[in-house]
Amino acid sequence: MNDEQKKEQQRVDLVITEIKAQQILVDDQLNKAHQETRAVEGNYTDNASINTFEIDDASETNAEVQQQRQLVARVVETENILKKQGATLKALAQAPYFGKVDITEAAQPMSLYIGLASFQDKQQHFLVYDWRAPIAAIYYNGTLGQVTYTTPSGARTVQLTNKRQFTIENGQITNMFDTDETVGDEMLQYALGQQSDAYMQNIVATIQKEQNDIIRDTKHDVLLVQGVAGSGKTSAILQRIAYLLYHARRELTADQIVLFSPNRLFSHYIADVLPSLGERNMRQITLAEFLDARLEGLNVQSLFNEYEINQIRHVPTALNQAMESVKLVTNLDAYVAQLAPTDLKFADIYHVDQVIFSAYHSRIIFNRLSPKLSIGERLLQTKNTLIKELKRKLAHLAESAIVAKEVNQLTVDEYQALLGSQSAFHDLARQQAYAQKQYVYKKYQPIYDAIYNNYFIDIFKQYAAFLQYYGTQIGQNAMLAAKEETFLTELEYHRIDLQDAVPLLLLRDMLTKNGQNREIKHLFIDEMQDYSLVQLAYLKHAFPNAKLTILGDMQQALFRTSTNLHFLAANLKTLFKTNNLATIVLNKSYRSTQEITNFGKALLEKGAAITAFTRHGELPVLLRTGSRGCLPVLLELLQQPTQQKTTAIITKTQQQAAMVSHQLTNAKLANNLMTATDRELKADLVVLPIYLAKGLEFDRVIAYDVSAENYAKPTDAAIIYTIASRAMHELVLIADGPVNQQLAQIDPSLYRKLIVNK
Ligand SMILES: Nc1ncnc2c1ncn2[C@@H]1O[C@H](COP(=O)(O)OP(=O)(O)OP(=O)(O)O)[C@@H](O)[C@H]1O
């Protein structure tokens, strides 16, 4: 250890001593807070379940319950804050910081240390600055010399005289070096050389400049990021969320941020990053889950299912284009604008088998409203009238003899459940009336929900009518008539194609001025290449107040033919009606070794821009089998010892994955087959189709059957590229017979080819 390192270690020791002293204080406060929470909770008689149908006067006036609730919420919050402080201190006690900048400002030199969170001593001196603090931007962006950083009160310029990086483990500096680079290679080498983990790690110590631009952008309404495989898009999303939460602590909470992720495995994989940065996770959802929730009762086709079907069925390109382009959105707008009231399709509202509100009745209400109002406004008023009518009907029904009889037949528990928190009535007649009212409300809640959700409009018929309109508008009557027929047939089986789900929802929302969540302030869409423009338009519509960060890689287009960034940016400006859109391109790939990245990029027609981070490993291996097929070769490979911790066998389809997994199990090789419903990678050897491996990474990847037969289409090379780019350290490809055409054409020096089982 040289003198400089000794000096730095002394400082680390000092800071850790301070941290430990504060840990003792926080632990003590936490103990006290915990006791208080338990005492308050003990007093709290839990009962106040609030009726969503109509908040009863009685429960509204129950001030005591409200007060108790607030008290519980307050003590729980105090405890949570202390827990969070405790967790932060624990992390800092292991590694208080990872970076240092020496700066001079107004002839005053100073050294600032950057870590996971800020830490101050008793005199309020900053011993560590949070990596998100304005001054920390220098660490990520600045090269030595004059540097400027942004603060809430404007730009400040200082002289950066030195930049130092540390690796600190268990309180000991294990590595330390000075650099003029933004964040130098050595630390990154170390970070990237690690074995893969079940959870993604945070990258705050080694954020690269261009990633930092994404993380710290607060200027734009839409940030569009095209980043090659492994360039840190997902990492950028997560550190950006942490950054935004830190900077808008008062206005923004994690619940106001939504991330659309590609699948459930991915959601689990990234679940630890924000907690490791001391922040709560944002909301996460897949497009399929989002659509399912909005089209209750229908089986919405998933993207995966669409992909699997497209492997065997030919869908006309013209239809795909018509259903996924901006044209569809503009035509939906035009359709709604020109709709005459007589074009509206109303529906009966049923309870069990009985029509409660007929389509005819709803139409009458609608027709009575002033034609000067827009259709959306008239539908809203129709809805309100129906709700009022329902309430009147129910009030009347609640007093009927038949309901009195039904309530009297309830068990004691059922009756008590109706009374809920209102069990202390002085007057029996009032109690009975209350119970009867609750009873009918509960029974007819589905009707209320149906009206609330606009089921008095037959949105399916309306959408079918739109398809006809659209066919005429784009001169494709026959094609759209065929589409309409498939749509109606699927509907009979309670199914809806993904291609129809989104325009149908858009139509519903446009007509009823509904379906918008105004609370969400930031929307993140990962794997943007998997979304059609119509779907992106719908998400923007669903979250009108959200700023958007849209990231992906056009080259990893599994589900649709890829577009280019400029085309996408131009269309998004039109669709989102904004010019405040910035595009950022990330061309450096960090995940894989240089050998794997160079091999992967050679598969792409437009791969030239991809640059590999310099971390070396073995050349990828292509195993060409003879007549025995891929499986015996795969088995032999898996039986050989390996240094890699995790191995993924990645196939093109779920069916292939199931077959491979089954055969491995027969051969007594423990493995885990992943399906779309799985949330967690459970073993070190997994078998999965490529679309479930999106966003994930493994130490070793085995691409199963990259033959010309299995990967026959010219666009299939993108699938092999996506598979290859999941590998961090080792890549093996197996092909039975001639290999995929693009693969056959790449420079043979980029991989080792072995012919086995001749
Ligand atoms: N600045 C960095 N420091 C350390 N590791 C990094 C950095 N940037 C990226 N990585 C690592 O590189 C890998 C790929 O990152 P990430 O998954 O965020 O990329 P991506 O662009 O979303 O990839 P893909 O599109 O292929 O799924 C991860 O292991 C991540 O931790």
The ligand as a MOL file (V3000), in Angstrom:
LIG
                    3D

  0  0  0     0  0            999 V3000
M  V30 BEGIN CTAB
M  V30 COUNTS 31 33 0 0 0
M  V30 BEGIN ATOM
M  V30 1 N -21.6440 1.7080 -16.9260 0
M  V30 2 C -21.7110 0.4240 -16.6120 0
M  V30 3 N -21.0180 -0.0670 -15.5820 0
M  V30 4 C -21.0720 -1.3810 -15.2570 0
M  V30 5 N -21.8150 -2.2680 -15.9060 0
M  V30 6 C -22.5380 -1.8380 -16.9370 0
M  V30 7 C -22.5260 -0.4770 -17.3530 0
M  V30 8 N -23.3520 -0.3570 -18.4070 0
M  V30 9 C -23.8630 -1.5810 -18.6320 0
M  V30 10 N -23.3690 -2.4680 -17.7580 0
M  V30 11 C -23.6870 -3.8940 -17.6660 0
M  V30 12 O -23.8630 -4.3940 -18.9750 0
M  V30 13 C -24.9240 -5.3370 -18.9840 0
M  V30 14 C -25.9590 -4.9010 -19.9830 0
M  V30 15 O -26.6690 -3.7850 -19.4820 0
M  V30 16 P -28.2150 -3.6050 -19.7380 0
M  V30 17 O -28.9320 -4.8880 -19.4830 0
M  V30 18 O -28.6490 -2.4090 -19.0100 0
M  V30 19 O -28.1750 -3.3370 -21.2880 0
M  V30 20 P -29.3490 -3.2200 -22.3390 0
M  V30 21 O -28.9310 -2.1760 -23.2880 0
M  V30 22 O -30.6400 -3.0410 -21.6380 0
M  V30 23 O -29.2580 -4.6340 -23.0130 0
M  V30 24 P -30.2600 -5.4710 -23.9520 0
M  V30 25 O -30.9470 -4.5540 -24.8860 0
M  V30 26 O -29.3030 -6.3640 -24.6660 0
M  V30 27 O -31.1380 -6.2450 -23.0490 0
M  V30 28 C -25.4280 -5.4470 -17.5610 0
M  V30 29 O -24.7820 -6.5110 -16.9180 0
M  V30 30 C -25.0020 -4.1380 -16.9480 0
M  V30 31 O -24.8160 -4.2560 -15.5630 0
M  V30 END ATOM
M  V30 BEGIN BOND
M  V30 1 1 1 2
M  V30 2 1 2 3
M  V30 3 2 2 7
M  V30 4 2 3 4
M  V30 5 1 4 5
M  V30 6 2 5 6
M  V30 7 1 6 7
M  V30 8 1 6 10
M  V30 9 1 7 8
M  V30 10 2 8 9
M  V30 11 1 9 10
M  V30 12 1 10 11
M  V30 13 1 11 12
M  V30 14 1 11 30
M  V30 15 1 12 13
M  V30 16 1 13 14
M  V30 17 1 13 28
M  V30 18 1 14 15
M  V30 19 1 15 16
M  V30 20 2 16 17
M  V30 21 1 16 18
M  V30 22 1 16 19
M  V30 23 1 19 20
M  V30 24 2 20 21
M  V30 25 1 20 22
M  V30 26 1 20 23
M  V30 27 1 23 24
M  V30 28 2 24 25
M  V30 29 1 24 26
M  V30 30 1 24 27
M  V30 31 1 28 29
M  V30 32 1 28 30
M  V30 33 1 30 31
M  V30 END BOND
M  V30 END CTAB
M  END
